[in-house]
Amino acid sequence: MKRTLLIAAALASSLALAGCGNDKTINGKNYKTYGVFNEDAQKDDGIKYEVSAGSVICAIIFVETVFVPVYVVGWDLFQPVKAKQ
């Protein structure tokens, strides 16, 4: 039982730190994901962003851990898609 809990905790930790949003290179510049807490630092007005479905699913699956949803919403919720026209 303890081994199963240890494996589950290690898996949850690795998923939490990995994040589910993807960075993207647009016109030779790399744009990173952003969330509520780092929007001012990471968001670029010339880039279109969308909500990362993987991040939302990850937050829902690990809602009981509290840490994962906070991380996802705070730093990894939106991912760059393309340059605005």
C-alpha positions in Angstrom: 0.0 0.0 0.0 2.8 2.4 0.9 4.6 1.7 -2.3 1.5 2.4 -4.4 1.0 5.7 -2.6 4.6 6.6 -3.2 4.4 5.8 -6.9 1.1 7.8 -7.2 2.7 10.8 -5.4 5.8 10.7 -7.7 3.6 10.5 -10.8 1.4 13.4 -9.6 4.5 15.5 -8.8 6.1 14.9 -12.2 2.9 15.7 -14.0 2.4 18.8 -11.9 5.9 20.1 -12.7 5.7 19.2 -16.4 2.6 21.2 -17.3 0.4 20.4 -20.2 0.6 23.6 -22.3 3.1 23.8 -25.2 5.5 26.6 -26.0 5.5 27.6 -29.7 8.0 29.3 -32.0 6.3 31.9 -34.2 8.3 34.0 -36.7 11.6 32.8 -35.1 10.7 33.8 -31.5 9.7 31.3 -28.8 6.5 32.2 -26.9 5.7 30.5 -23.6 2.5 29.6 -22.0 1.0 31.9 -19.4 -1.6 31.9 -16.6 -3.2 34.3 -14.2 -0.1 34.9 -12.1 2.4 35.6 -14.9 0.2 37.2 -17.6 2.0 40.5 -17.5 5.4 39.0 -17.9 4.6 36.3 -20.6 1.7 37.5 -22.7 2.4 39.2 -26.0 -0.3 41.3 -27.6 0.7 40.3 -31.1 0.1 36.6 -30.5 -3.2 34.8 -30.3 -3.5 32.5 -27.3 -6.1 29.7 -26.5 -6.9 27.8 -23.4 -4.9 24.6 -23.2 -7.2 21.6 -23.1 -4.5 19.4 -21.7 -3.9 21.8 -18.8 -7.6 22.0 -18.0 -7.9 18.2 -18.0 -4.8 17.8 -15.9 -6.2 20.3 -13.4 -9.5 18.5 -13.2 -7.9 15.1 -12.7 -5.6 16.3 -9.9 -8.1 18.7 -8.3 -7.7 17.0 -4.9 -4.0 17.8 -4.8 -4.7 21.6 -4.8 -1.2 22.3 -6.0 -1.8 21.1 -9.6 -4.8 23.3 -10.3 -3.1 26.3 -8.8 0.0 25.7 -10.9 -2.0 25.2 -14.1 -4.3 28.2 -13.7 -1.5 30.4 -12.4 1.3 29.7 -14.9 0.2 27.3 -17.6 -3.4 27.9 -18.7 -3.0 29.7 -22.1 -0.8 28.5 -24.9 0.3 30.5 -28.0 -1.4 29.5 -31.3 -0.4 32.0 -34.0 0.4 35.6 -34.7 -2.5 38.0 -34.9 -3.3 39.4 -38.3 
